Amino acid sequence: MCGLGSGWADVLEHAGFRVARFNGAAAATMSEPGLEFANAGSAGYWAVRKRLEAGRLTWPPGPEGDKLTDDLVSTQYRPTSTGKLAMVDKAEIA
């Protein structure tokens, strides 16, 4: 199964760029005290959110950056049946 970025990753690798592939459905490799994540995607979004909230991750100011920040920080989470934290699907929120 290929993700949306797989084709671009192939192109960039072929052009000589170093690419770090990411499978959001894979098992999470990070956790925080008292938190376990359902998958790598949930853990990744959580890490970005925390860096944004702490001011350790920024991009150029402007409406596009503000919208991206709002989208990332407003991501909602729910516990799974096993007690791990998972992102709420955008379709469930809307």
C-alpha positions in Angstrom: 0.0 0.0 0.0 1.4 3.4 -1.0 0.6 6.6 0.8 0.0 9.9 -0.9 3.7 10.9 -0.5 5.2 7.7 -1.8 5.4 8.8 -5.4 7.1 12.1 -4.5 9.4 10.2 -2.2 10.5 8.0 -5.1 11.1 11.1 -7.3 13.1 12.9 -4.6 15.2 9.8 -3.9 15.9 9.3 -7.6 17.1 12.9 -7.7 19.6 12.2 -5.0 17.7 13.6 -2.0 17.7 11.7 1.3 14.1 10.8 2.2 12.7 9.7 5.5 9.6 7.6 4.8 6.8 7.7 7.3 4.0 5.2 7.7 1.3 6.7 10.0 -0.4 3.4 10.4 2.7 1.7 11.7 3.1 1.1 15.4 4.1 4.1 17.5 7.7 4.3 18.5 7.3 7.2 21.0 5.3 7.7 24.1 5.1 10.3 26.9 4.7 9.6 30.6 1.1 8.3 31.0 0.4 8.3 27.2 0.7 5.6 24.6 -0.3 6.2 21.0 -2.4 4.0 18.8 -0.1 4.5 15.8 2.8 6.5 14.4 0.5 9.1 12.9 -1.1 9.9 16.2 2.3 10.1 17.9 3.7 12.3 15.1 0.8 14.8 15.2 1.1 14.9 19.0 4.8 15.7 18.8 4.2 18.5 16.2 1.4 19.9 18.3 3.5 20.0 21.5 6.4 21.7 19.6 4.0 24.3 18.2 2.5 25.0 21.6 5.9 25.4 23.2 7.1 27.7 20.4 9.8 25.3 19.3 8.4 24.9 15.8 7.6 27.8 13.6 7.3 28.8 9.9 7.1 32.1 8.1 4.2 34.2 9.4 1.1 34.8 7.3 -2.4 33.4 6.7 -1.1 30.1 5.4 1.1 29.5 8.4 -1.7 30.6 10.8 -4.1 28.1 9.2 -1.6 25.3 9.3 -0.9 26.0 13.0 -4.6 26.1 13.8 -5.2 22.8 12.0 -2.4 21.1 13.7 -3.1 22.4 17.2 -6.8 21.7 17.0 -6.4 18.0 16.1 -8.6 16.0 18.4 -7.7 12.7 20.1 -9.7 9.9 21.7 -8.8 6.8 23.7 -9.0 3.5 21.9 -10.5 0.4 23.4 -6.9 -0.5 24.6 -6.4 2.9 26.2 -4.0 4.2 23.6 -4.5 7.7 22.2 -5.7 8.0 18.6 -6.4 11.0 16.4 -10.1 11.6 15.7 -10.8 11.2 12.0 -11.6 14.6 10.4 -14.8 13.1 9.0 -16.0 12.5 12.6 -15.3 16.1 13.6 -17.0 17.9 10.7 
